[in-house]
Amino acid sequence: MPHATDATAAKVSENEIAKRVLDAAFKVHTALGPGLLESVYEVILAHELRKTGLTAARQQPIAITYDGLKFDEGFRADLLVDNLVIVELKSVQALNSVHAKQVLTQLRLANRRLGLLINFGEEHLKNGIKRIVNGLPDAVDEVSF
C-alpha cells in the first residue's frame, strides 16, 4: 500500500482521521442498522471514507518480523486509513476484551499508534466503539460523546 502523501500526512492527524472514521461509521450504521456481515460494513465504510478524501485500504496485509525473518502477511487489517489508523470492524452482539487486545497487538506489530474497534452489531453504535492507543499504559479508551 502506498503511503499517504507528505502533504496529506501533514494536514490530517491521526485524531482527525479517527474523527472522520467515526463520523462515517455513524452515517453507515444509521443508514443500514445492525445485523449485517462485517464485510458489508467494511466495503461501505471504506467508500464513505474515500468520499472524505482519505485513503482506506481494505484487508491490508501487514508484514511482521519474527525471529529475524520478515513475513509479508503477518495479518490483515480490516481497514488501514491513510496508512496511519487501523480500524477493526466487528458485527457481534457485544465486544469482549480479546477484541481490544487484538487491535493493540495489530498496532504494535504494524508500528502504528492509533486504532479503532467498531462493533456494528450494537443497537446504538456509540456503545460499540473503542479507541486504542499503542504505547499508553491504559491502551483502551472508551469513546465518550
NURO-364509 format. One record per atom (N, C-alpha, C, CB): residue in one letter; y, x, z. Coordinates in steps of 0.001 Angstrom, whole numbers, plus 500000, padded with zeros to 6 digits. Glycine has a CB too. Layout:
N
AYXZ;...
% end
This chain:
145
M498821500854500000;M500000500000500000;M501225500888500000;M500007499035501220;P502148500646499088;P503362501446499085;P504200501157500322;P504174501181497818;H504904502161500765;H505777501987501923;H506996501187501522;H506195503347502515;A507597500517502478;A508860499827502231;A509890500873501832;A509332499015503489;T510800500506500966;T511818501453500546;T512644501869501744;T512712500852499452;D513231503058501641;D514056503539502738;D515201502575503027;D514604504928502421;A515769501990501967;A516872501039502156;A516401499818502929;A517458500610500799;T515218499305502591;T514684498135503291;T514376498493504738;T513415497601502585;A513722499637504945;A513339500037506294;A514575500221507171;A512513501334506256;A515656500734506586;A516867500947507353;A517541499626507714;A517826501829506578;K517399498628506883;K518087497356507093;K517304496395507976;K518364496705505769;V515990496436507911;V515183495434508608;V514367496122509707;V514245494679507610;S514707495799510947;S513999496385512078;S512683495647512312;S514873496347513348;E511826496246513126;E510574495586513497;E510845494243514157;E509754496477514434;N511856494185515011;N512169492923515691;N512664491863514714;N513218493155516777;E513441492267513719;E513899491314512702;E512720490828511862;E514975491958511796;I511814491735511532;I510611491338510796;I509831490315511617;I509720492576510473;A509648490602512908;A508905489680513779;A509578488314513824;A508789490257515204;K510892488291513906;K511623487025513915;K511353486244512625;K513140487276514086;R511407486926511504;R511161486259510219;R509721485763510113;R511468487213509058;V508785486563510623;V507378486139510619;V507223484861511442;V506456487265511181;L507807484839512618;L507676483659513478;L508378482449512872;L508246483949514870;D509549482638512282;D510231481523511603;D509349480948510504;D511582481987511010;A508750481834509713;A507878481388508624;A506618480718509170;A507496482575507724;A506071481256510261;A504858480671510850;A505133479250511352;A504339481556512011;F506291479048511974;F506648477695512424;F506788476751511236;F507959477721513235;K507372477236510165;K507535476414508961;K506167476002508405;K508345477182507883;V505251476969508326;V503900476703507802;V503160475742508725;V503096478026507648;H503215475977510025;H502499475134510982;H503045473707510968;H502601475727512396;T504355473575510845;T504961472247510785;T504490471498509537;T506499472355510796;A504403472202508426;A504007471569507169;A502516471235507121;A504361472472506009;L501677472124507649;L500226471973507497;L499509471484508748;L499636473274507085;G500072471768509915;G499404471415511158;G498253472344511467;G498910469998511098;P497583472123512602;P496436472958512992;P495166472516512278;P496225472906514513;G494155473379512317;G492825472967511879;G492340473508510555;G492789471538511810;L493165474249509832;L492718474827508567;L492114476204508805;L493887474919507565;L491484476757507803;L490928478106507900;L492053479140507995;L490021478407506686;E491760480234508673;E492736481319508790;E493220481784507431;E492138482490509551;S492319481850506456;S492679482343505125;S493750481474504466;S491442482400504235;V493757480176504751;V494779479284504191;V496136479633504796;V494425477785504458;Y496190479769506110;Y497450480132506758;Y497911481517506282;Y497291480113508303;E496982482418506097;E497313483778505682;E498009483796504323;E496051484635505632;V497429483130503337;V497998483165501990;V499350482462501947;V497036482518500988;I499482481370502684;I500745480620502664;I501823481350503470;I500535479193503226;L501454481937504606;L502419482704505387;L502903483912504584;L501795483159506727;A502007484595503900;A502400485730503051;A503398485272501987;A501153486372502379;H503147484129501390;H504059483567500390;H505442483320501001;H503485482251499813;E505475482694502177;E506751482407502843;E507502483696503180;E506512481587504123;L506784484726503606;L507431485993503949;L508005486669502716;L506443486927504640;R507289486613501617;R507792487199500370;R509059486486499912;R506718487132499268;K509137485191500169;K510344484440499806;K511561484936500582;K510137482943500061;T511354485534501755;T512471486054502549;T512811487493502184;T512145485966504033;G512089488065501233;G512357489429500804;G511514490492501474;G513763489736501033;L510584490088502323;L509688491045502975;L508447491264502122;L509291490553504383;T507826492430502274;T506522492635501664;T505476492174502664;T506302494132501253;A504445491537502172;A503384491034503047;A502054491314502364;A503557489497503349;A501415492392502763;A500125492769502199;A499014492067502959;A499928494300502239;R498180491328502248;R497072490602502863;R495823491465502888;R496797489292502113;Q495056491351503997;Q493794492066504153;Q493954493545503786;Q492704491417503285;Q495025494126504323;Q495384495504504024;Q494435496478504723;Q496832495778504442;P493701497295503934;P492844498302504574;P493699499350505287;P491921498983503527;I493309499670506501;I493994500692507287;I492986501797507577;I494594500098508617;A493313502992507119;A492433504136507331;A492500504583508786;A492813505298506392;I491402505096509285;I491386505678510630;I490709507046510561;I490646504738511649;T491039507874511529;T490397509178511640;T489538509166512889;T491448510337511685;Y488307509589512706;Y487361509647513815;Y486514510894513648;Y486470508367513878;D486366511647514702;D485517512846514699;D485918513805513575;D484033512451514550;G487236513868513325;G487750514770512302;G487595514269510881;G487081516072512420;L487058513071510708;L486868512504509370;L487799511319509167;L485400512074509158;K488300511193507950;K489142510047507626;K488277508985506950;K490338510466506709;F488321507781507509;F487616506646506925;F488674505740506308;F486743505878507999;D488603505572504991;D489646504840504275;D489770503392504714;D489381504888502804;E488690502808505163;E488768501418505577;E488225501265506986;E488001500517504603;G489052501651507937;G488672501505509332;G488655500042509741;G489619502290510226;F489649499301509261;F489724497860509491;F490690497278508477;F490173497530510956;R490747495979508413;R491692495285507538;R492658494471508396;R490945494368506519;A493936494705508182;A494962493911508861;A495121492605508095;A496330494687508953;D495143491470508813;D495357490189508132;D496620490262507288;D495455489026509154;L497723490651507904;L498981490876507188;L499625492152507711;L499949489662507349;L500116492958506809;L500933494112507159;L502288493859506510;L500280495490506676;V503289493623507339;V504595493190506846;V505549494380506813;V505170492052507731;D506088494624505628;D506995495750505374;D506425497072505891;D508354495487506022;N505118497172505882;N504396498370506312;N504728498764507755;N504713499528505378;L505246497809508535;L505645498097509909;L504966497230510953;L507109497943510038;V504818495944510678;V504344494987511672;V502988494430511259;V505361493845511859;I502016494546512156;I500685493981511921;I500670492557512465;I499563494854512593;V500208491623511637;V500102490226512045;V498639489820511968;V500992489298511153;E498090489438513102;E496706488973513200;E496743487460513340;E495948489642514410;L496051486770512457;L496042485312512461;L494723484781512982;L496308484772511063;K494817483722513753;K493643483012514250;K493844481526513997;K493403483299515768;S492740480817513951;S492770479357513888;S491643478869514790;S492612478816512397;V491884479028516100;V490885478714517111;V491483477768518149;V490361480003517784;Q490628477173518968;Q491107476245519988;Q492054476932520963;Q489931475639520744;A491710478150521368;A492557478903522297;A492306480401522110;A492281478477523775;L493355481188522274;L493218482639522246;L492561483104523539;L494598483327522049;N491869484243523458;N491385484862524684;N491802486323524693;N489843484724524813;S491568487008525780;S492099488360525961;S491591489344524914;S491746488866527335;V490416489137524374;V489890490070523374;V490730490047522095;V488428489730523049;H491348488919521785;H492185488845520590;H493387489778520707;H492654487404520355;A494035489784521848;A495184490668522063;A494742492129522078;A495899490314523382;K493593492402522677;K493078493773522694;K492776494252521282;K491814493866523564;Q492286493360520428;Q492010493684519030;Q493296494140518342;Q491400492462518292;V494378493406518533;V495643493760517892;V496173495081518441;V496681492643518096;L496089495282519740;L496554496536520330;L495762497721519774;L496434496487521865;T494466497575519635;T493647498642519055;T494053498897517611;T492149498282519133;Q494296497833516848;Q494749497997515465;Q496068498753515417;Q494897496630514779;L496994498416516293;L498285499113516329;L498098500595516628;L499209498479517378;R497256500890517600;R497028502299517959;R496398503068516800;R496128502397519205;L495366502489516191;L494672503172515094;L495559503329513864;L493409502411514718;A496443502359513625;A497317502384512455;A498636503108512736;A497598500966511988;N498813503555513978;N500051504207514378;N501269503328514081;N500188505551513668;R501142502064514462;R502247501109514330;R502649500688515732;R501845499860513449;R503863500190515859;R504407499866517182;R504306498395517528;R505840500289517261;L504500497492516563;L504612496073516873;L503570495241516134;L505999495577516533;G502959494331516882;G502010493390516295;G502270491988516806;G500569493808516603;L501907491026515996;L501990489621516387;L500615488999516256;L503029488852515523;L500219488260517265;L498978487496517258;L499397486037517210;L498062487816518521;I499007485351516139;I499436483965515941;I498210483082515771;I500377483839514709;N498086482077516638;N496971481133516576;N497455479804516001;N496345480924517981;F497119479559514745;F497489478318514085;F496644477136514551;F497365478477512593;G495643477370515394;G494800476301515911;G495451475496517017;G493522476869516408;E496546476000517568;E497248475302518645;E497992474088518109;E498224476248519351;E498012473026518912;E498790471847518528;E500275472196518458;E498555470688519526;H500749472986519427;H502125473472519446;H502069474982519249;H502865473089520790;L502526475445518104;L502380476849517735;L502952477798518784;L503049477100516409;K504035477417519461;K504645478313520448;K503652478721521536;K505861477643521083;N502619477908521774;N501598478234522772;N500565479226522252;N500901476972523227;G500614479539520964;G499619480424520367;G500196481701519804;G498897479709519296;I501295482186520380;I501944483392519867;I501989484454520956;I503370483077519358;K501564485653520598;K501674486800521498;K502285487956520712;K500274487198522099;R503243488618521350;R503891489802520794;R503262490994521495;R505471489769520983;I502767491949520716;I502039493081521283;I502723494369520842;I500540493067520845;V503047495213521820;V503769496443521543;V502906497635521941;V505125496469522291;N502663498512521010;N501898499728521245;N502769500715522011;N501399500346519906;G502232501220523104;G502938502239523861;G503595501749525133;G503956502848523012;L503504500466525403;L504050499949526649;L502922499748527650;L504816498626526412;P503184499951528947;P502133499743529942;P501570498320529919;P502668500054531323;D502443497335529796;D502012495947529697;D502240495535528256;D502785495007530708;A501271495819527390;A501472495744525956;A501571494336525399;A500382496445525283;V501093493338526094;V501089491989525556;V502164491172526260;V499697491330525717;D503082490646525476;D504154489811526000;D503943488383525540;D505537490331525551;E504222487443526412;E504282486054525988;E505610485867525264;E504138485064527208;V505593485155524174;V506828484858523466;V507442483631524117;V506579484631521936;S508698483742524510;S509349482587525125;S510436482079524213;S509928482940526507;F510674480788524316;F511660480144523449;F512710479470524271;F511003479139522519;
% end
